[in-house]
Amino acid sequence: MAAEPDRVREPVAARRPAPGMVNERLTLLEREGYRTTPQRRAILESMLAAGRENVTAEEICRRARAVCPTVNLATTYRTLDLFGRLGMVRRLTYGDGRSVFCPNVHPHYHGTCLRCGAVVDIPRRRVTKTIEQEQSKLTDGAFVVVGHRIEFYGYCAGCRTSGASPGK
C-alpha cells in the first residue's frame, strides 16, 4: 500500500498559507520562549503551504530553502521536532518507514493515495461519533481505548485526473 517506487510524485503546487495561521503559530513559538528565526518561519510557511497534503521533511526543506537559502535538512528536522513538542505539528510514521508531517492540530483522519503515496487530511464527520460511542465497548476491561487512528486508502485528485487509478 506504499507509493509505487518507480513513479516520482509531483509535489503539490506551492500556496501561500493564511497570514493569521502563520502569525498564530509564531506567537505560540515566542510565548514558549523560542525565537522566530528566518529559518523557522520559512519551514513553518512551507509546511502550511501544502494545504491538506502532509509532506515529508525533505519536501518541507526543499520549499523552505527556496525562500531562505540557509535552511538545511538538519535544521528542518530540529524545527519540526520543536514544532511537535509545542503541539504545532504531528509526525505520522507509516509501516514502510516513511514519515510525513501534519500541521492540522484539529482531530481528523488521513487518506493515502495508493498510486503516488500522497497523504491528505480527511475531515472526521459522522464516522467519529459512531466510533467514539463504540470504542468503550471494544474491550473486556483488559485495555482501555482512549483514542484511535484511522487511515483511508484510495486515489488523490491528481492521480484520478491523470487516469492513474484503476476503475476510473
Sequence and secondary structure as in RCSB ss.txt:
>XXXX:A:sequence
MAAEPDRVREPVAARRPAPGMVNERLTLLEREGYRTTPQRRAILESMLAAGRENVTAEEICRRARAVCPTVNLAT
TYRTLDLFGRLGMVRRLTYGDGRSVFCPNVHPHYHGTCLRCGAVVDIPRRRVTKTIEQEQSKLTDGAFVVVGHRI
EFYGYCAGCRTSGASPGK
>XXXX:A:secstr
    TT            HHHHHHHHHHHHHTT    HHHHHHHHHHHTTTTEEB HHHHHHHHHHH TT  HHH
HHHHHHHHHHTTS EEEE TTS EEEE   S  EEEEETTT  EEEE  HHHHHHHHHHGGGSSSSSS       
EEEE  HHHHHTT STT 
